[in-house]
Amino acid sequence: MDRIKNRVADIKQLLHSVQQLQANVKELQESLPAVTEFQNEVQRALDQWHFKSQSRIDKIMGLIDDLNHHNKD
């Protein structure tokens, strides 16, 4: 009889854990659009920073090429 009571208690605990897991999964699914939007915003900021920085990098590389060319002469 005690074994049956223990099994029932284990099953109840398992069911409770499954319910908590389902609630957590639902919460994560609901937060996914906001997380995705944040990720997109970060990527846009990185792309913009890289684009703005690229012209500076190109200018620096051009200056280095000019200096190297003048040093060869």
N, CA, C and O atoms as CSV, one atom per row, in Angstrom:
chain,resi,resn,atom,element,x,y,z
A,1,MET,N,N,0.825,-1.203,0.000
A,1,MET,CA,C,0.000,0.000,0.000
A,1,MET,C,C,0.869,1.267,0.000
A,1,MET,O,O,0.559,2.248,-0.676
A,2,ASP,N,N,1.956,1.222,0.770
A,2,ASP,CA,C,2.854,2.384,0.813
A,2,ASP,C,C,3.489,2.642,-0.551
A,2,ASP,O,O,3.706,3.788,-0.946
A,3,ARG,N,N,3.783,1.546,-1.265
A,3,ARG,CA,C,4.360,1.705,-2.598
A,3,ARG,C,C,3.405,2.452,-3.521
A,3,ARG,O,O,3.822,3.303,-4.306
A,4,ILE,N,N,2.146,2.131,-3.421
A,4,ILE,CA,C,1.143,2.791,-4.270
A,4,ILE,C,C,1.047,4.268,-3.908
A,4,ILE,O,O,0.971,5.121,-4.792
A,5,LYS,N,N,1.048,4.573,-2.613
A,5,LYS,CA,C,0.999,5.971,-2.177
A,5,LYS,C,C,2.222,6.744,-2.664
A,5,LYS,O,O,2.113,7.890,-3.102
A,6,ASN,N,N,3.377,6.106,-2.581
A,6,ASN,CA,C,4.602,6.753,-3.064
A,6,ASN,C,C,4.543,6.988,-4.571
A,6,ASN,O,O,4.956,8.039,-5.062
A,7,ARG,N,N,4.029,6.006,-5.293
A,7,ARG,CA,C,3.905,6.153,-6.751
A,7,ARG,C,C,2.945,7.291,-7.087
A,7,ARG,O,O,3.218,8.098,-7.975
A,8,VAL,N,N,1.842,7.351,-6.387
A,8,VAL,CA,C,0.866,8.422,-6.628
A,8,VAL,C,C,1.493,9.778,-6.325
A,8,VAL,O,O,1.299,10.735,-7.075
A,9,ALA,N,N,2.239,9.861,-5.235
A,9,ALA,CA,C,2.915,11.118,-4.884
A,9,ALA,C,C,3.935,11.487,-5.963
A,9,ALA,O,O,4.042,12.653,-6.343
A,10,ASP,N,N,4.684,10.497,-6.456
A,10,ASP,CA,C,5.655,10.749,-7.523
A,10,ASP,C,C,4.972,11.236,-8.792
A,10,ASP,O,O,5.458,12.155,-9.451
A,11,ILE,N,N,3.861,10.629,-9.130
A,11,ILE,CA,C,3.115,11.017,-10.333
A,11,ILE,C,C,2.583,12.441,-10.186
A,11,ILE,O,O,2.641,13.227,-11.131
A,12,LYS,N,N,2.068,12.770,-9.010
A,12,LYS,CA,C,1.574,14.131,-8.774
A,12,LYS,C,C,2.705,15.144,-8.914
A,12,LYS,O,O,2.528,16.208,-9.507
A,13,GLN,N,N,3.861,14.807,-8.366
A,13,GLN,CA,C,5.017,15.704,-8.465
A,13,GLN,C,C,5.453,15.842,-9.920
A,13,GLN,O,O,5.797,16.937,-10.366
A,14,LEU,N,N,5.440,14.748,-10.649
A,14,LEU,CA,C,5.802,14.778,-12.059
A,14,LEU,C,C,4.823,15.636,-12.854
A,14,LEU,O,O,5.239,16.425,-13.703
A,15,LEU,N,N,3.556,15.491,-12.592
A,15,LEU,CA,C,2.541,16.297,-13.277
A,15,LEU,C,C,2.727,17.783,-12.975
A,15,LEU,O,O,2.601,18.628,-13.861
A,16,HIS,N,N,3.025,18.087,-11.722
A,16,HIS,CA,C,3.268,19.474,-11.340
A,16,HIS,C,C,4.485,20.029,-12.090
A,16,HIS,O,O,4.458,21.163,-12.567
A,17,SER,N,N,5.545,19.232,-12.191
A,17,SER,CA,C,6.745,19.658,-12.916
A,17,SER,C,C,6.450,19.869,-14.400
A,17,SER,O,O,6.952,20.815,-15.008
A,18,VAL,N,N,5.646,19.000,-14.973
A,18,VAL,CA,C,5.282,19.144,-16.384
A,18,VAL,C,C,4.471,20.426,-16.585
A,18,VAL,O,O,4.677,21.137,-17.569
A,19,GLN,N,N,3.575,20.719,-15.687
A,19,GLN,CA,C,2.787,21.952,-15.791
A,19,GLN,C,C,3.679,23.184,-15.706
A,19,GLN,O,O,3.487,24.146,-16.449
A,20,GLN,N,N,4.648,23.154,-14.806
A,20,GLN,CA,C,5.588,24.276,-14.700
A,20,GLN,C,C,6.402,24.414,-15.979
A,20,GLN,O,O,6.636,25.522,-16.461
A,21,LEU,N,N,6.827,23.292,-16.516
A,21,LEU,CA,C,7.588,23.306,-17.761
A,21,LEU,C,C,6.749,23.888,-18.897
A,21,LEU,O,O,7.248,24.687,-19.689
A,22,GLN,N,N,5.500,23.499,-18.979
A,22,GLN,CA,C,4.613,24.033,-20.017
A,22,GLN,C,C,4.449,25.546,-19.867
A,22,GLN,O,O,4.439,26.277,-20.858
A,23,ALA,N,N,4.321,26.005,-18.637
A,23,ALA,CA,C,4.195,27.447,-18.399
A,23,ALA,C,C,5.468,28.173,-18.821
A,23,ALA,O,O,5.404,29.248,-19.417
A,24,ASN,N,N,6.619,27.590,-18.514
A,24,ASN,CA,C,7.892,28.201,-18.912
A,24,ASN,C,C,8.053,28.227,-20.419
A,24,ASN,O,O,8.536,29.213,-20.976
A,25,VAL,N,N,7.654,27.154,-21.084
A,25,VAL,CA,C,7.735,27.101,-22.548
A,25,VAL,C,C,6.832,28.175,-23.155
A,25,VAL,O,O,7.224,28.855,-24.103
A,26,LYS,N,N,5.642,28.323,-22.615
A,26,LYS,CA,C,4.710,29.337,-23.124
A,26,LYS,C,C,5.309,30.734,-22.946
A,26,LYS,O,O,5.236,31.566,-23.851
A,27,GLU,N,N,5.896,30.983,-21.784
A,27,GLU,CA,C,6.513,32.278,-21.517
A,27,GLU,C,C,7.658,32.556,-22.493
A,27,GLU,O,O,7.793,33.666,-23.008
A,28,LEU,N,N,8.469,31.544,-22.736
A,28,LEU,CA,C,9.565,31.701,-23.698
A,28,LEU,C,C,9.049,31.964,-25.106
A,28,LEU,O,O,9.588,32.809,-25.820
A,29,GLN,N,N,8.017,31.251,-25.502
A,29,GLN,CA,C,7.439,31.449,-26.831
A,29,GLN,C,C,6.871,32.857,-26.973
A,29,GLN,O,O,6.993,33.478,-28.029
A,30,GLU,N,N,6.257,33.353,-25.920
A,30,GLU,CA,C,5.691,34.697,-25.963
A,30,GLU,C,C,6.771,35.772,-26.007
A,30,GLU,O,O,6.552,36.845,-26.568
A,31,SER,N,N,7.924,35.498,-25.427
A,31,SER,CA,C,9.001,36.486,-25.414
A,31,SER,C,C,9.863,36.424,-26.677
A,31,SER,O,O,10.661,37.329,-26.923
A,32,LEU,N,N,9.714,35.381,-27.466
A,32,LEU,CA,C,10.545,35.203,-28.652
A,32,LEU,C,C,10.457,36.380,-29.627
A,32,LEU,O,O,11.500,36.820,-30.110
A,33,PRO,N,N,9.268,36.916,-29.945
A,33,PRO,CA,C,9.235,38.058,-30.879
A,33,PRO,C,C,10.029,39.268,-30.375
A,33,PRO,O,O,10.699,39.937,-31.160
A,34,ALA,N,N,9.957,39.548,-29.084
A,34,ALA,CA,C,10.698,40.690,-28.535
A,34,ALA,C,C,12.199,40.437,-28.598
A,34,ALA,O,O,12.972,41.344,-28.906
A,35,VAL,N,N,12.607,39.223,-28.313
A,35,VAL,CA,C,14.031,38.878,-28.373
A,35,VAL,C,C,14.523,38.966,-29.815
A,35,VAL,O,O,15.617,39.466,-30.076
A,36,THR,N,N,13.710,38.477,-30.743
A,36,THR,CA,C,14.076,38.531,-32.154
A,36,THR,C,C,14.189,39.976,-32.622
A,36,THR,O,O,15.118,40.317,-33.354
A,37,GLU,N,N,13.260,40.824,-32.212
A,37,GLU,CA,C,13.313,42.242,-32.591
A,37,GLU,C,C,14.565,42.900,-32.018
A,37,GLU,O,O,15.223,43.683,-32.704
A,38,PHE,N,N,14.896,42.591,-30.774
A,38,PHE,CA,C,16.112,43.141,-30.171
A,38,PHE,C,C,17.344,42.684,-30.950
A,38,PHE,O,O,18.248,43.477,-31.212
A,39,GLN,N,N,17.374,41.408,-31.314
A,39,GLN,CA,C,18.487,40.879,-32.099
A,39,GLN,C,C,18.596,41.628,-33.428
A,39,GLN,O,O,19.698,41.968,-33.860
A,40,ASN,N,N,17.472,41.880,-34.068
A,40,ASN,CA,C,17.474,42.615,-35.338
A,40,ASN,C,C,17.981,44.040,-35.157
A,40,ASN,O,O,18.729,44.543,-35.995
A,41,GLU,N,N,17.582,44.691,-34.073
A,41,GLU,CA,C,18.050,46.049,-33.792
A,41,GLU,C,C,19.557,46.079,-33.591
A,41,GLU,O,O,20.242,46.970,-34.094
A,42,VAL,N,N,20.070,45.100,-32.852
A,42,VAL,CA,C,21.514,45.025,-32.626
A,42,VAL,C,C,22.238,44.807,-33.951
A,42,VAL,O,O,23.271,45.425,-34.210
A,43,GLN,N,N,21.690,43.925,-34.789
A,43,GLN,CA,C,22.324,43.656,-36.078
A,43,GLN,C,C,22.308,44.896,-36.963
A,43,GLN,O,O,23.293,45.189,-37.641
A,44,ARG,N,N,21.189,45.627,-36.959
A,44,ARG,CA,C,21.122,46.876,-37.749
A,44,ARG,C,C,22.155,47.883,-37.250
A,44,ARG,O,O,22.804,48.555,-38.052
A,45,ALA,N,N,22.309,47.990,-35.939
A,45,ALA,CA,C,23.290,48.921,-35.380
A,45,ALA,C,C,24.706,48.505,-35.777
A,45,ALA,O,O,25.531,49.351,-36.121
A,46,LEU,N,N,24.985,47.213,-35.729
A,46,LEU,CA,C,26.304,46.732,-36.137
A,46,LEU,C,C,26.556,46.991,-37.616
A,46,LEU,O,O,27.642,47.423,-38.004
A,47,ASP,N,N,25.540,46.723,-38.441
A,47,ASP,CA,C,25.681,46.962,-39.876
A,47,ASP,C,C,25.920,48.437,-40.159
A,47,ASP,O,O,26.751,48.792,-40.995
A,48,GLN,N,N,25.187,49.292,-39.458
A,48,GLN,CA,C,25.347,50.733,-39.651
A,48,GLN,C,C,26.735,51.183,-39.196
A,48,GLN,O,O,27.381,51.981,-39.875
A,49,TRP,N,N,27.190,50.684,-38.067
A,49,TRP,CA,C,28.516,51.043,-37.569
A,49,TRP,C,C,29.588,50.588,-38.551
A,49,TRP,O,O,30.534,51.323,-38.836
A,50,HIS,N,N,29.433,49.382,-39.060
A,50,HIS,CA,C,30.418,48.847,-39.997
A,50,HIS,C,C,30.412,49.679,-41.285
A,50,HIS,O,O,31.469,49.975,-41.842
A,51,PHE,N,N,29.233,50.049,-41.747
A,51,PHE,CA,C,29.130,50.847,-42.970
A,51,PHE,C,C,29.793,52.208,-42.776
A,51,PHE,O,O,30.538,52.671,-43.640
A,52,LYS,N,N,29.521,52.845,-41.642
A,52,LYS,CA,C,30.122,54.154,-41.369
A,52,LYS,C,C,31.634,54.035,-41.205
A,52,LYS,O,O,32.384,54.907,-41.645
A,53,SER,N,N,32.070,52.968,-40.582
A,53,SER,CA,C,33.500,52.781,-40.345
A,53,SER,C,C,34.232,52.379,-41.612
A,53,SER,O,O,35.427,52.643,-41.746
A,54,GLN,N,N,33.531,51.745,-42.545
A,54,GLN,CA,C,34.196,51.229,-43.730
A,54,GLN,C,C,34.824,52.355,-44.549
A,54,GLN,O,O,35.918,52.181,-45.088
A,55,SER,N,N,34.161,53.494,-44.653
A,55,SER,CA,C,34.739,54.588,-45.430
A,55,SER,C,C,36.031,55.078,-44.782
A,55,SER,O,O,36.984,55.418,-45.484
A,56,ARG,N,N,36.072,55.116,-43.470
A,56,ARG,CA,C,37.303,55.514,-42.771
A,56,ARG,C,C,38.410,54.498,-43.005
A,56,ARG,O,O,39.566,54.851,-43.242
A,57,ILE,N,N,38.031,53.238,-42.935
A,57,ILE,CA,C,39.021,52.181,-43.164
A,57,ILE,C,C,39.561,52.282,-44.584
A,57,ILE,O,O,40.766,52.155,-44.801
A,58,ASP,N,N,38.673,52.510,-45.555
A,58,ASP,CA,C,39.106,52.641,-46.951
A,58,ASP,C,C,40.063,53.821,-47.113
A,58,ASP,O,O,41.063,53.721,-47.824
A,59,LYS,N,N,39.752,54.942,-46.448
A,59,LYS,CA,C,40.636,56.116,-46.531
A,59,LYS,C,C,42.000,55.814,-45.919
A,59,LYS,O,O,43.032,56.178,-46.483
A,60,ILE,N,N,42.004,55.156,-44.779
A,60,ILE,CA,C,43.269,54.807,-44.120
A,60,ILE,C,C,44.077,53.874,-45.006
A,60,ILE,O,O,45.284,54.056,-45.171
A,61,MET,N,N,43.415,52.878,-45.576
A,61,MET,CA,C,44.121,51.941,-46.458
A,61,MET,C,C,44.672,52.674,-47.684
A,61,MET,O,O,45.770,52.370,-48.150
A,62,GLY,N,N,43.907,53.640,-48.205
A,62,GLY,CA,C,44.391,54.437,-49.331
A,62,GLY,C,C,45.626,55.234,-48.960
A,62,GLY,O,O,46.582,55.302,-49.733
A,63,LEU,N,N,45.611,55.838,-47.780
A,63,LEU,CA,C,46.773,56.597,-47.321
A,63,LEU,C,C,47.994,55.692,-47.144
A,63,LEU,O,O,49.109,56.069,-47.505
A,64,ILE,N,N,47.782,54.525,-46.599
A,64,ILE,CA,C,48.883,53.571,-46.419
A,64,ILE,C,C,49.443,53.167,-47.781
A,64,ILE,O,O,50.659,53.094,-47.960
A,65,ASP,N,N,48.557,52.906,-48.737
A,65,ASP,CA,C,49.013,52.556,-50.086
A,65,ASP,C,C,49.821,53.696,-50.694
A,65,ASP,O,O,50.865,53.462,-51.304
A,66,ASP,N,N,49.339,54.944,-50.530
A,66,ASP,CA,C,50.071,56.099,-51.056
A,66,ASP,C,C,51.451,56.211,-50.407
A,66,ASP,O,O,52.445,56.447,-51.093
A,67,LEU,N,N,51.508,56.040,-49.086
A,67,LEU,CA,C,52.792,56.116,-48.389
A,67,LEU,C,C,53.736,55.015,-48.848
A,67,LEU,O,O,54.926,55.249,-49.058
A,68,ASN,N,N,53.194,53.819,-49.001
A,68,ASN,CA,C,54.029,52.725,-49.487
A,68,ASN,C,C,54.529,52.997,-50.905
A,68,ASN,O,O,55.670,52.680,-51.241
A,69,HIS,N,N,53.683,53.573,-51.711
A,69,HIS,CA,C,54.067,53.887,-53.089
A,69,HIS,C,C,55.162,54.961,-53.108
A,69,HIS,O,O,56.125,54.861,-53.869
A,70,HIS,N,N,55.006,55.987,-52.265
A,70,HIS,CA,C,56.013,57.053,-52.206
A,70,HIS,C,C,57.335,56.544,-51.631
A,70,HIS,O,O,58.402,56.998,-52.044
A,71,ASN,N,N,57.275,55.614,-50.691
A,71,ASN,CA,C,58.502,55.073,-50.099
A,71,ASN,C,C,59.279,54.236,-51.119
A,71,ASN,O,O,60.502,54.130,-51.028
A,72,LYS,N,N,58.585,53.648,-52.076
A,72,LYS,CA,C,59.253,52.843,-53.098
A,72,LYS,C,C,59.977,53.741,-54.098
A,72,LYS,O,O,60.978,53.334,-54.688
A,73,ASP,N,N,59.477,54.956,-54.287
A,73,ASP,CA,C,60.070,55.875,-55.286
A,73,ASP,C,C,61.309,56.495,-54.808
A,73,ASP,O,O,61.920,57.286,-55.527
